[in-house]
């Protein structure tokens, strides 16, 4: 948080996360897409502070240029290359004892938000396979 880039991202995310739901509650029926279901979905999403702040933070973090150290990527990679630190860090994100069945589903290891995520730069994932095709080969 010593970087002005990160302070800007966090500040703007908090500001929009607090102000957008308040604005939506005082301005009813401002979204008119022509489809009432989509209007309702957008109204609910924009009225949820965590959603608005998360989307703004995610977008700004990926748009505003910054070094790997500022973005936290360097520290995150160090955790995955140090086995002791990886075990210690990932234990706090593990599932409760009653949710062990989720850790057995192999599908969840491809999602970075899941504790069973298996990061390995050399492993072949669906994205790496899609990018490894020759240019002339149709997908």
SVG drawing of the C-alpha trace seen along z (x, -y; Angstrom):
<svg xmlns="http://www.w3.org/2000/svg" viewBox="-40 -10 51 47">
<polyline fill="none" stroke="black" stroke-width="0.4" points="0.0,0.0 3.0,-2.3 2.3,-2.8 0.1,-5.7 -1.2,-3.4 -2.5,-0.9 -3.9,-3.7 -5.8,-5.1 -7.3,-1.7 -8.4,-1.0 -9.7,-4.5 -11.7,-4.5 -13.0,-1.0 -14.2,-2.0 -15.7,-5.3 -17.7,-3.6 -18.6,-0.7 -20.2,-3.1 -21.6,-5.7 -23.1,-3.7 -25.6,-1.7 -26.6,-4.9 -27.2,-6.6 -29.1,-3.6 -31.4,-3.7 -32.2,-7.3 -32.7,-7.1 -35.2,-4.3 -35.9,-3.1 -32.9,-4.7 -31.8,-1.6 -33.9,-1.0 -32.5,1.7 -35.9,2.7 -35.8,6.1 -37.3,5.9 -35.3,9.0 -32.0,7.4 -33.0,4.1 -33.7,5.9 -30.4,7.8 -28.4,4.7 -30.2,2.8 -29.5,5.5 -25.8,5.8 -25.3,2.0 -27.0,1.7 -24.6,4.2 -21.5,2.4 -19.2,5.4 -20.0,6.1 -19.4,2.5 -16.2,2.1 -14.9,5.5 -15.5,4.9 -13.9,1.4 -10.9,2.7 -10.4,5.7 -10.8,3.5 -8.4,0.8 -5.8,3.3 -5.7,4.8 -5.8,1.6 -3.4,-0.7 0.2,0.3 2.3,1.3 5.3,3.4 5.0,7.0 5.9,6.0 3.2,3.3 0.6,5.7 1.6,8.4 2.5,10.9 6.1,11.2 5.1,12.2 2.4,14.6 4.9,16.4 7.4,16.6 4.8,18.4 4.3,21.1 8.0,21.7 8.6,22.1 6.9,25.3 7.0,24.5 5.4,21.1 2.9,22.5 1.7,25.1 1.5,22.5 -0.3,19.9 -2.8,22.2 -3.8,23.9 -5.7,20.8 -7.7,20.9 -8.6,24.5 -12.2,25.8 -13.8,26.6 -13.7,30.3 -17.3,30.9 -16.5,29.7 -13.8,32.2 -15.9,33.5 -15.3,30.3 -11.5,30.8 -11.9,34.2 -13.6,32.6 -10.8,32.1 -12.8,29.5 -12.2,26.9 -8.4,27.0 -8.6,24.8 -10.2,21.8 -7.8,19.4 -10.4,18.5 -10.7,22.1 -8.3,23.5 -7.7,26.6 -6.2,24.4 -3.0,25.9 -0.7,23.2 2.1,24.6 3.6,22.4 4.9,25.5 1.6,27.4 -0.6,27.6 -4.0,26.0 -6.8,25.3 -5.4,21.8 -1.9,23.1 -3.3,25.8 -5.4,23.2 -2.4,21.0 -0.1,23.8 -2.0,24.5 -0.3,23.3 -1.8,20.1 -3.1,21.9 -5.0,24.6 -8.7,23.7 -9.9,24.1"/>
</svg>
